[in-house]
Amino acid sequence: MSPEIYNLTKISYKNFLMDAKYSKKFIDELVQSISLVNYGQDVSIPAFVGCVSFAGAGEQLWAIKGGNKLLAKQLAHNSEATISLNTRVNSVTQLDANLFELSVTDEKSGQTSTRRYNSVIIATPLTENQLKFINFSTNFNVNFPKRQYHRTVSTLVAGHLNKKWKGRDVLSDNESTFFTSIGRVYPVDDSRDERTPVYKVFSRTPLTTDQLDLIFEDTQVVYVKDWYAYPHYDSVSEPLPPFILSPGVYHLNAIEWAASAIEMSLIGGKNAALLAYNQLGGKTGDANTYTQNTANHQITDEL
Ligand SMILES: Cc1cc2nc3c(=O)[nH]c(=O)nc-3n(C[C@H](O)[C@H](O)[C@H](O)COP(=O)(O)OP(=O)(O)OC[C@H]3O[C@@H](n4cnc5c(N)ncnc54)[C@H](O)[C@@H]3O)c2cc1C
């Protein structure tokens, strides 16, 4: 990876664009509206995540027919891994240098059991104390969960826009506006029939009925998803968090602190898999070596 890319995590997006001689109007009006819609944050975010947000505003974006969830489904299928759905991990306990015990609860039956693994990859943002780490040394890298995540409320509305907004997607370039974007969404079967149109509105706090009335003429169905969506990129001086929480325990989502996006998670996943592979006795090497070796090499346990 070019060191230039790492350097982009260390300077603000605004300074990066000003140094590149982009005009203030372009930065304040166009670029900021894109960082607000994609990350809910203004151009003081680091330049790397800013560039990722801008890439997401281009025309050549693709969606998977049938729904983007098919990406995860197909990857899981192709991996041939054993996957336990509806199973919550409560804690990870270190038993030995290369032995970890997970306490898991089957969310359907409510039954809790334990399972042992040689290596653990955590593939979720650690935003709260949703997972306990037991019996790890004091060097365990757990500081980063204290970092803040940014709240984004996604409101899906089946209804008709007021005259003011009709016929266009709307991006806000102002952090104090009560929404950051209004965009039309289409069914995953790509049909564009005469059903009531559906819009997705992003905001920092849940929308009140009065606010919805300012946008919509009528609201037939309203669905709200309120979440801590991506890191709050408030500082360029904070070091990026580690992938290795402790030898044998890896955190894929550390990469979200450089930029949060599905493509980034794929890179984080590959990093975590290579680290675990090497720990479990694979040869150190790049992705190609890994691919060649896996055919003949039995990894000692499945994650
Ligand atoms: C509003 C919004 C819009 C976005 N738009 C885009 C976009 O347009 N393009 C893009 O590329 N990215 C986008 N992203 C970012 C993208 O969604 C993330 O990068 C991606 O989901 C990260 O994938 P992940 O598998 O690492 O984590 P997640 O998708 O967060 O998956 C983690 C999973 O772990 C589960 N989990 C958590 N704790 C436990 C536990 N203790 N036990 C068991 N399971 C647990 C969770 O339920 C969840 O299913 C957006 C994110 C948000 C919130």
The ligand as a MOL file (V3000), in Angstrom:
LIG
                    3D

  0  0  0     0  0            999 V3000
M  V30 BEGIN CTAB
M  V30 COUNTS 53 58 0 0 0
M  V30 BEGIN ATOM
M  V30 1 C -26.8830 3.9130 7.5000 0
M  V30 2 C -25.6730 3.2480 6.8960 0
M  V30 3 C -25.4280 3.3680 5.5360 0
M  V30 4 C -24.3190 2.7420 4.9750 0
M  V30 5 N -24.1340 2.8520 3.6200 0
M  V30 6 C -23.1210 2.1820 3.0530 0
M  V30 7 C -22.9520 2.2010 1.6370 0
M  V30 8 O -23.7540 2.8080 0.9080 0
M  V30 9 N -21.9060 1.5290 1.0990 0
M  V30 10 C -21.0290 0.8290 1.8920 0
M  V30 11 O -20.0930 0.2240 1.3510 0
M  V30 12 N -21.1520 0.7990 3.2400 0
M  V30 13 C -22.1750 1.4450 3.8410 0
M  V30 14 N -22.3270 1.4060 5.1870 0
M  V30 15 C -21.2980 0.7290 5.9850 0
M  V30 16 C -21.4900 -0.7820 5.9720 0
M  V30 17 O -22.8160 -1.0910 6.3790 0
M  V30 18 C -20.4800 -1.4040 6.9270 0
M  V30 19 O -19.1810 -1.1180 6.4560 0
M  V30 20 C -20.6420 -2.9140 6.9780 0
M  V30 21 O -21.9510 -3.2620 7.3980 0
M  V30 22 C -19.6700 -3.5140 7.9700 0
M  V30 23 O -19.8650 -4.9210 7.8950 0
M  V30 24 P -19.4680 -5.8730 9.0780 0
M  V30 25 O -19.8790 -7.2420 8.6810 0
M  V30 26 O -18.0290 -5.6620 9.4170 0
M  V30 27 O -20.3060 -5.3890 10.3420 0
M  V30 28 P -21.9180 -5.3760 10.5400 0
M  V30 29 O -22.6270 -5.2520 9.2330 0
M  V30 30 O -22.1100 -4.3380 11.5940 0
M  V30 31 O -22.2060 -6.8270 11.1120 0
M  V30 32 C -21.8910 -7.2070 12.4380 0
M  V30 33 C -22.8440 -8.3270 12.8270 0
M  V30 34 O -22.4180 -8.8760 14.0950 0
M  V30 35 C -23.5760 -9.0980 14.8850 0
M  V30 36 N -23.1780 -9.0690 16.3090 0
M  V30 37 C -22.8570 -8.0100 17.0930 0
M  V30 38 N -22.5370 -8.4040 18.3330 0
M  V30 39 C -22.6530 -9.7600 18.3340 0
M  V30 40 C -22.4650 -10.7710 19.3370 0
M  V30 41 N -22.0750 -10.4650 20.5830 0
M  V30 42 N -22.6920 -12.0780 19.0060 0
M  V30 43 C -23.0690 -12.4180 17.7410 0
M  V30 44 N -23.2580 -11.5130 16.7500 0
M  V30 45 C -23.0530 -10.2120 17.0460 0
M  V30 46 C -24.5170 -7.9520 14.5280 0
M  V30 47 O -25.8510 -8.3020 14.8510 0
M  V30 48 C -24.2880 -7.8560 13.0040 0
M  V30 49 O -25.1290 -8.7430 12.3080 0
M  V30 50 C -23.4150 2.0090 5.7910 0
M  V30 51 C -23.6770 1.8740 7.1510 0
M  V30 52 C -24.8030 2.4700 7.6950 0
M  V30 53 C -25.0890 2.2650 9.1560 0
M  V30 END ATOM
M  V30 BEGIN BOND
M  V30 1 1 1 2
M  V30 2 1 2 3
M  V30 3 2 2 52
M  V30 4 2 3 4
M  V30 5 1 4 5
M  V30 6 1 4 50
M  V30 7 2 5 6
M  V30 8 1 6 7
M  V30 9 1 6 13
M  V30 10 2 7 8
M  V30 11 1 7 9
M  V30 12 1 9 10
M  V30 13 2 10 11
M  V30 14 1 10 12
M  V30 15 2 12 13
M  V30 16 1 13 14
M  V30 17 1 14 15
M  V30 18 1 14 50
M  V30 19 1 15 16
M  V30 20 1 16 17
M  V30 21 1 16 18
M  V30 22 1 18 19
M  V30 23 1 18 20
M  V30 24 1 20 21
M  V30 25 1 20 22
M  V30 26 1 22 23
M  V30 27 1 23 24
M  V30 28 2 24 25
M  V30 29 1 24 26
M  V30 30 1 24 27
M  V30 31 1 27 28
M  V30 32 2 28 29
M  V30 33 1 28 30
M  V30 34 1 28 31
M  V30 35 1 31 32
M  V30 36 1 32 33
M  V30 37 1 33 34
M  V30 38 1 33 48
M  V30 39 1 34 35
M  V30 40 1 35 36
M  V30 41 1 35 46
M  V30 42 1 36 37
M  V30 43 1 36 45
M  V30 44 2 37 38
M  V30 45 1 38 39
M  V30 46 1 39 40
M  V30 47 2 39 45
M  V30 48 1 40 41
M  V30 49 2 40 42
M  V30 50 1 42 43
M  V30 51 2 43 44
M  V30 52 1 44 45
M  V30 53 1 46 47
M  V30 54 1 46 48
M  V30 55 1 48 49
M  V30 56 2 50 51
M  V30 57 1 51 52
M  V30 58 1 52 53
M  V30 END BOND
M  V30 END CTAB
M  END
